[in-house]
Amino acid sequence: MFFLILIWYNGCMKRDTSIIWLAGFIDADGCIRLSKGWKNKKGQYSLVPQITVHNTCFRTMEHIVDILETDFQIFFKKRNSDKHSEMVNINIMGIKRIYPFLVRILPYLVTKKMEGELLKKFMDKRLSGTHNRPYDNEEYKIYFALKHIKKIRNLRDYTSNIEKILNEDIVRTNAKSLEAAETSARLTEEEKKEWARNLVSKYRWGLKSNNADRK
């Protein structure tokens, strides 16, 4: 019985070791984000899930290609100086390609675990909603949260949580601004005028209300 369990355990380890190694590699030399795509006919930007790994070692990148079980792009980038080796980039894009891959590596991520959890949260919302529906405020917040984390290197300073990051002022404000801008872009000219009139009315009402409170 013990012998059978040992064989099963070794089999699991052989299958998972490469994924654990790759998760560590992405922690060090990878990028997990939402990239801004093209605008559609309604004037809305697409938000595209993206995982990228890059390195100058061809042997290492060949090993990653062997591990991956999803479609990807591979391209080469020359460095500014001849002293530096050519950079190899492996790029995975889109929910269908990234979701099953991210689910596999997420338990083993450390440095970029929050980025992975935020990206999964975004994809879960898209997969559970109506096809091609406009992005909502929370999805924009996730987009700006991922940018915010990368900019301030939040994860290297302290361990936070998703709720705290999503509720930071800069994330909430940017998300609200982008949603408002893209909502207006999807409206007809008449709808835009009505939307503007409503904003002005709301603003003036707020001023009157504040002045009344002061009196």
ABEGO torsion letter per residue (X at the ends): XAAAAAAAAAAAAAAAAAAAAAAAAAAAABBBBBBBBBBBAAGBBBBBBBBBBBBABAAAAAAAAAABABBBBBBBBBBABAABBBBBBBBBBEAAAAAAAAAAAAAABAAAAAAAAAAAAAAAAAAABBBGBBBBAAAAAAAAAAAAAAAAGAAAABBBBAAAAAABAAAAAAAAAAAAAAAAAABBAAAAAAAAAAAAAAAAAAAAAAAAAAX
